[in-house]
Amino acid sequence: MALTLPRIDTITKAVALASRAPSLHNSQPWRWRFDRDGLKLYAEPQRLIQATDSGGRELVLSCGAALDHLRAAMASMGYRSFAERFPNPNDPLFLARVEFVRSGYVTDAERDRIDALELRRSDRSPFAPPAGWSNFETVLRNTLGSAVLMTVLPPNVRADLARASWLADSSRRYDSQYHSELHWWTGHVHDREGVPPQMLPTAETSAKVPIGRAFPVIDEAQPSDSEPSADGATVVVLSTDTDNRPDILRCGEAMSVVLLEATMAGYATCPVSHVVELPSSRSIVQKLVGGNVLPQVLIRIGAAPAEGLQPSLTPRRSVDEILEIVT
């Protein structure tokens, strides 16, 4: 296996594509460095959303999604990526070093995945059930591998999920720091980060998705007449054996795989994290999953909205802000 160092313009394009990865409130808590040793991924602690994610679990999860997005971007340009996770035990912010080998062929699926990467967005509206789910699930499990446990929750546990969501929101009702952060990151116009107002659900839409986070209500936004009367999304839970950072990073990579594969299949998606942010609500989800594993993130998957009704893409920081090139 002959390692190769890609051109700077190739790395720059791949990092720009990787930045389309989902992150808590679109905080984009990652930083990259490209030098003769390869491409290095670092967590950006200044972008930690402290009251929501005090332990940094979702920060690392987001960086894992960016790492898999990077892998997909490089594959579409003819490179196989090999990641060494946490290569320096004395630097917990140094999440991965990625090296590259030229691939002999770019498959149609690798090209399709880049299209999905650029199209994917978090849709907080209610979904109709995903058609053809059983066949898609089989393909998804084969693609995902065994490093992270994927559980598809049955429809009859929706009331339990709604109770977990209600408990998470109720437990934070008087947490002024949490609500201050939430209002800063969501519902305002930021050039390169955060969740803009047009991406937030109305009160009427939120009521149809009982497992969604309670965001600030945007009065001027109007629900679509074509919305389902109730959410029929399939809910997937990704779990790990531990809460250590290597497991969380791998779970973020798996989250990226699920989101991109679902987008390639024509589904709409939305990660859901607030129900596993607090021990009380997380324990409800853990019981639904079963076993001793720890749920890290839920993903709603359903029928995509009609053309023209899809939510806008959220803004992203420029490559110059997140990529350091050392020649």
Secondary structure, DSSP 4 states (H G I P E B T S, - for coil): ---B---HHHHHHHHHHHTTS--GGG---EEEEEETTEEEEEE-GGG--TTT-TT-HHHHHHHHHHHHHHHHHHHHTTEEEEEEES--TT-TTEEEEEEEEE-S---HHHHHHHHHHHH--B--S--PPPTTHHHHHHHHHHHH-SSSEEEEE-GGGHHHHHHHHHHHHHHTTT-HHHHHHHHHHBSS--SSSSB-GGGSPPHHHHHH-TTS--PPP-TT----TTS-SS---EEEEEEES--SHHHHHHHHHHHHHHHHHHHHTTEEEEEE-GGGTSHHHHHHHHHHH-TT-EEEEEEEEEEPPPTT-SPPPPP---HHHHEEE--
